Amino acid sequence: MRAGAKRAEGYVPALFLLFLVGISQSSTGPLLPLFEKHYTSGAANVPYLITAYFAGCLAAMVIASAVRSAGRRVLPAATLGYAAGCAGIFLSGNLAVGLAGCVLAGFGAGNVVLTVNDVFARQDDGVGMVNLLNGVFALGTVVGPLLAGACLEWGRPYGFLVVAVGAALCLRVSRVAAWRTREEGPDDRARALGRNALAGFLLLYLGYGGLETGIGAWAAKDIQSQGHTAAAAAVIVAVFWGATAVSKFGAAALARRATTAGLVITGLSGTSAALVVASLPHGAVAGYLLAGLALGPVFPTGLAWLAQRGGDRRSVGLAISSSMTGSILFPAAIGWFVAYDVRAIPWGLALVGACAALAAVAAHRTATVARPAAAGADAAPAARQAGDRLRQGDRLR
């Protein structure tokens, strides 16, 4: 009972904190017109607020990947920094202070996302828990633009104030340090993730980032090229994001019936196939709906898979950093092809999905092969010791 109580102390605050991160991440873009009016100088540079936020997130991931630290120990400070950054965005009277607030909020959010995902993924029911966590985050990304729309009418970014207060109330999330996780033993050390397997995971997440951001950035243009209005295209893109949230909750329910590798490989392959459907005449609605359902569980399930295969916190940080890098590279590359033919959008994204699926297959094969090999290496000395003891007993007799 005591262990369950300790776990419950951090469970709800952790979910709520990721919900708040989803709100702040998705509301900055819709609030840009408000910031342009609010900042009397430098209005043309207001879009850099988004860049500053994600730069802070990426910096947090890179530092966490380079420095060995107990992530759960820094979680209270990260949560406090996230709250302070959001409060700074709300209180800022000029662009420089707003940019500083976005960097601080992004840095805190990056550490929070990494740490909580890592802790959830290492629970006994990690696949279900990390999908539940990211499903709640996805709900926050839906609420964020709605709250931003209300703030545009109010004339102030009150949403960031609400997020700051909510994050401050979530400081108790640091008690996830008391959660009981399976202790490391000889079997865990034997299956430590090899470089080839890690490379497969990084390529997997590189492609995932390109898929998610690429669809979010370019799907509307593709949908309009098929004859839909801009308003209808926005609704279809919203359906895609909603489908990702629904499928995360679905994966949490089905986690005990499917393997992590199977969920990831099937999700990436299914996304690629769904994008081919989206490229067909009148196939946009069904294609992007199916793409959202297939893609949703990939990110959280992949983290649980990485942890199961011996990946440490730095490996998780590298995976999330790789995803962010893909979010920058692939949408820009697709934009270059769009200048020649808008039909390249779904086909280019489908190609990214196919490559990511191949990387997932490679990660699965290398991680599976490396595990028994490492175990055999550890077992050999033990076998020799047992033989020595047996021979010594024979001599004594």
C-alpha positions in Angstrom: 0.0 0.0 0.0 2.8 2.4 0.9 4.5 2.0 -2.5 1.2 2.5 -4.3 0.6 5.6 -2.3 4.0 7.1 -3.1 3.4 6.4 -6.8 0.0 8.1 -6.7 1.5 11.2 -5.1 3.3 12.0 -8.3 1.0 10.4 -10.9 -1.7 13.0 -11.2 0.6 16.1 -11.0 2.9 14.6 -13.7 0.0 14.1 -16.1 -1.3 17.6 -15.4 2.2 19.1 -15.9 2.5 17.5 -19.3 -1.0 18.8 -20.1 0.2 22.4 -19.3 3.3 21.9 -21.4 1.0 20.9 -24.3 -1.0 24.1 -23.8 2.0 26.4 -23.8 3.7 24.7 -26.8 0.6 24.9 -29.0 -0.7 28.4 -28.0 2.4 30.5 -28.8 1.8 30.5 -32.5 -1.8 31.5 -32.4 -0.9 34.3 -29.9 1.7 35.9 -32.3 -0.8 38.6 -33.4 -1.4 39.6 -29.8 2.3 39.8 -29.1 2.8 42.0 -32.2 0.3 44.5 -30.8 1.7 44.2 -27.3 5.4 44.8 -28.1 5.6 48.4 -29.4 9.0 47.7 -31.0 10.4 44.7 -32.8 7.0 43.4 -33.9 8.6 42.0 -37.1 10.7 39.7 -34.9 7.8 38.3 -32.8 7.9 34.9 -34.6 11.2 34.3 -33.0 9.3 33.7 -29.7 8.5 30.2 -31.1 12.1 29.7 -32.1 13.3 30.7 -28.6 10.9 28.3 -26.9 12.0 25.3 -29.0 15.7 26.4 -28.8 15.3 26.2 -25.0 13.8 22.7 -25.3 16.5 21.5 -27.6 19.2 22.9 -25.3 17.7 21.0 -22.4 17.8 17.7 -24.4 21.4 18.2 -25.6 22.7 19.0 -22.1 20.8 16.1 -20.6 22.3 13.8 -23.3 25.8 15.0 -22.6 25.8 15.2 -18.8 25.1 12.1 -16.7 22.7 13.2 -14.0 19.7 11.9 -12.0 16.9 13.5 -13.9 14.4 13.1 -11.1 16.6 15.2 -8.8 16.5 18.2 -11.2 12.8 17.9 -11.8 11.6 20.4 -9.1 14.1 23.0 -10.5 12.9 22.4 -14.0 9.3 22.7 -13.0 10.0 26.0 -11.2 12.0 27.3 -14.2 9.1 26.4 -16.5 6.7 28.3 -14.3 9.0 31.3 -14.1 9.4 31.4 -17.8 5.7 31.3 -18.5 5.1 34.0 -15.9 7.9 36.1 -17.7 6.1 35.7 -21.0 2.9 37.0 -19.5 4.5 39.9 -17.7 7.0 40.9 -20.5 6.6 44.4 -21.8 9.2 44.1 -24.6 10.4 41.5 -27.0 13.8 40.9 -25.3 12.1 39.9 -22.0 9.6 37.8 -23.9 12.4 36.0 -25.7 14.2 35.3 -22.4 10.9 34.0 -20.9 10.4 31.7 -23.9 14.0 30.3 -23.6 13.5 29.7 -19.9 10.1 28.2 -20.3 11.4 26.0 -23.1 14.4 24.9 -21.1 12.3 23.9 -18.2 9.7 22.2 -20.3 12.4 20.2 -22.1 13.8 18.9 -18.8 10.3 18.1 -17.6 9.2 16.3 -20.7 12.5 14.2 -20.8 12.4 13.3 -17.1 8.7 12.5 -16.8 8.7 10.4 -20.0 11.8 8.6 -18.8 10.3 7.8 -15.4 7.0 6.6 -16.9 8.7 4.5 -19.5 10.7 2.6 -16.9 7.6 1.4 -14.9 6.6 -2.2 -15.2 3.6 -1.1 -17.3 5.7 1.5 -19.1 4.2 1.2 -22.6 0.7 2.0 -21.3 1.8 4.7 -18.9 3.9 6.6 -21.4 1.2 6.5 -24.0 -1.3 7.8 -21.4 1.1 10.6 -20.5 1.5 11.6 -24.1 -2.2 11.4 -24.7 -2.8 13.9 -22.0 0.0 16.1 -23.6 -1.9 15.8 -26.9 -5.1 17.0 -25.2 -3.1 20.1 -24.0 -2.1 20.8 -27.6 -5.8 20.8 -28.5 -6.8 23.1 -25.6 -3.9 25.5 -26.3 -5.2 27.1 -29.5 -8.7 27.4 -28.1 -7.4 29.2 -25.0 -5.2 31.4 -27.3 -8.3 32.4 -29.2 -10.0 33.6 -26.0 -6.9 35.5 -25.0 -6.9 37.3 -28.4 -10.3 38.7 -27.4 -9.2 39.6 -23.9 -6.1 41.4 -25.2 -3.6 39.7 -22.8 -1.9 36.3 -22.8 -3.7 35.1 -19.7 -3.1 31.5 -20.8 0.6 31.7 -19.9 -0.4 33.1 -16.4 -2.7 30.1 -15.9 0.1 27.7 -17.0 2.6 29.4 -14.7 0.3 29.1 -11.7 -0.6 25.5 -12.6 3.1 24.5 -13.0 4.0 26.0 -9.6 1.2 23.9 -8.0 2.8 20.8 -9.7 6.0 21.0 -7.7 5.0 17.9 -5.9 5.6 16.0 -9.1 9.2 15.7 -7.8 7.9 12.8 -5.7 8.1 10.6 -8.7 11.6 10.0 -7.4 10.0 7.8 -4.8 8.2 5.6 -7.5 9.4 2.1 -7.4 11.0 1.0 -10.7 12.6 -2.4 -11.4 16.1 -2.3 -10.1 19.0 -2.9 -12.4 20.5 -6.4 -12.3 23.0 -8.5 -14.2 20.5 -9.1 -17.0 20.0 -5.3 -17.5 23.7 -4.7 -17.7 24.0 -7.6 -20.2 21.5 -6.0 -22.5 22.9 -2.5 -22.4 22.0 -0.8 -25.7 24.7 -1.0 -28.3 25.8 1.7 -30.7 24.1 0.2 -33.7 20.8 -0.2 -31.9 21.0 3.3 -30.6 21.7 4.6 -34.1 18.5 2.8 -35.3 16.5 4.5 -32.6 17.9 7.9 -33.4 17.1 7.5 -37.1 13.6 6.3 -36.2 13.0 9.4 -34.1 14.6 11.6 -36.8 11.9 10.4 -39.2 9.2 10.6 -36.6 9.9 14.3 -36.0 9.8 14.9 -39.7 6.5 13.1 -40.1 4.7 14.8 -37.2 5.8 18.3 -37.9 5.7 17.8 -41.7 2.1 16.8 -41.6 1.2 19.7 -39.2 3.0 22.2 -41.4 2.1 21.1 -44.9 -1.1 19.0 -44.8 -3.3 22.1 -45.1 -1.6 23.2 -48.3 -2.0 19.6 -49.7 -5.6 19.5 -48.8 -6.4 22.8 -50.4 -4.7 21.7 -53.6 -7.3 18.9 -53.7 -10.1 21.5 -53.9 -11.0 22.0 -50.2 -11.3 25.5 -48.7 -8.8 26.8 -46.1 -11.4 26.4 -43.4 -12.0 22.8 -44.3 -8.3 22.1 -44.5 -7.9 23.5 -40.9 -10.6 21.2 -39.7 -9.0 18.1 -41.4 -5.6 19.0 -39.8 -7.4 19.3 -36.4 -8.8 15.8 -37.0 -5.3 14.5 -37.6 -4.1 15.9 -34.2 -7.2 14.6 -32.5 -6.6 11.2 -34.0 -3.1 11.1 -32.6 -4.5 11.8 -29.1 -7.1 9.1 -29.4 -4.6 6.5 -30.6 -2.3 7.2 -27.7 -5.0 6.4 -25.3 -5.9 3.3 -27.3 -2.3 2.1 -27.2 -2.3 2.5 -23.5 -5.3 0.1 -23.3 -3.7 -2.4 -25.7 -0.2 -2.2 -24.3 -0.4 -5.7 -22.7 -1.5 -7.3 -25.9 1.2 -6.0 -28.3 5.0 -5.7 -28.3 6.6 -2.3 -28.3 8.6 -3.0 -31.4 5.4 -4.2 -33.2 3.5 -1.0 -32.2 6.3 1.2 -33.5 7.0 -0.6 -36.7 3.3 -0.9 -37.5 2.6 2.7 -36.6 5.3 4.1 -38.9 4.4 1.7 -41.8 0.7 2.5 -41.4 1.4 6.2 -41.4 3.4 5.9 -44.7 0.5 3.9 -46.2 -2.1 6.4 -45.0 -0.2 9.2 -46.6 -0.3 7.4 -49.9 -4.1 7.2 -49.5 -4.1 11.0 -48.7 -2.4 11.6 -52.1 -5.3 10.0 -54.0 -8.2 12.1 -55.3 -10.7 12.7 -52.5 -8.5 10.8 -50.1 -7.3 13.6 -47.9 -9.9 13.2 -45.1 -9.4 9.4 -44.7 -5.7 9.5 -45.3 -4.8 12.1 -42.7 -7.3 10.6 -40.2 -5.6 7.2 -40.6 -2.2 8.8 -40.5 -3.0 10.4 -37.1 -4.3 7.1 -35.7 -1.2 5.2 -36.9 1.4 7.8 -35.8 0.1 8.7 -32.4 1.6 5.8 -30.3 5.0 5.8 -32.0 6.7 8.5 -29.9 5.8 7.3 -26.4 5.9 3.6 -27.3 9.4 4.0 -28.8 10.6 5.6 -25.5 9.3 2.6 -23.6 11.0 0.3 -26.1 14.2 2.1 -25.8 14.2 1.8 -22.0 13.4 -1.9 -22.2 16.4 -2.5 -24.5 18.8 -0.9 -22.0 18.7 2.8 -23.0 19.6 5.1 -20.2 18.3 8.7 -19.6 21.0 10.1 -22.0 19.7 7.8 -24.7 16.2 9.0 -24.2 17.4 12.6 -24.4 19.3 11.8 -27.6 16.1 10.2 -29.1 14.0 13.3 -28.3 16.7 15.6 -29.6 16.8 13.6 -32.8 13.0 14.0 -33.1 13.3 17.8 -32.7 16.1 17.8 -35.4 13.8 15.9 -37.8 11.1 18.5 -37.0 13.4 21.2 -38.4 15.0 19.4 -41.3 12.3 17.4 -43.1 9.6 20.1 -43.3 12.1 22.5 -44.7 13.2 19.9 -47.3 9.6 19.2 -48.3 9.0 23.0 -48.6 11.8 23.0 -51.3 10.1 20.3 -53.3 6.7 22.0 -52.9 8.0 24.9 -54.9 8.0 22.5 -57.9 5.0 20.4 -57.3 2.5 20.5 -54.3 1.8 16.8 -54.9 5.2 16.1 -53.4 3.8 16.7 -49.9 2.1 13.4 -49.2 4.6 11.4 -51.2 7.6 13.0 -49.6 6.2 12.4 -46.1 5.3 8.8 -47.1 9.0 8.3 -48.0 10.1 9.7 -44.7 7.7 7.3 -42.9 9.0 4.3 -44.9 12.6 5.1 -44.0 11.7 5.6 -40.3 10.0 2.1 -40.4 13.1 0.6 -41.9 15.2 2.2 -39.1 12.8 0.8 -36.5 13.2 -2.7 -38.0 17.0 -2.3 -37.9 16.8 -1.1 -34.3 14.7 -4.2 -33.4 17.1 -6.6 -35.1 20.3 -5.1 -33.6 18.9 -4.8 -30.1 17.6 -8.4 -30.3 20.9 -9.8 -31.6 23.0 -7.8 -29.2 21.1 -8.9 -26.1 22.0 -12.6 -26.1 25.5 -12.0 -27.3 26.1 -9.7 -24.3 24.4 -12.1 -22.0 26.6 -14.9 -23.3 29.7 -12.8 -22.6 28.7 -12.3 -19.0 27.8 -16.0 -18.6 31.1 -17.3 -19.8 33.1 -16.2 -16.7 30.5 -17.6 -14.4 30.6 -20.9 -16.3 34.4 -21.1 -16.0 34.1 -20.3 -12.2 31.6 -23.1 -11.8 33.9 -25.5 -13.7 36.9 -24.5 -11.5 34.8 -25.2 -8.4 33.8 -28.6 -9.7 37.3 -29.6 -10.5 38.5 -28.4 -7.1 35.8 -30.6 -5.5 37.0 -33.6 -7.5 40.5 -33.1 -6.3 39.4 -32.9 -2.6 37.5 -36.1 -3.0 
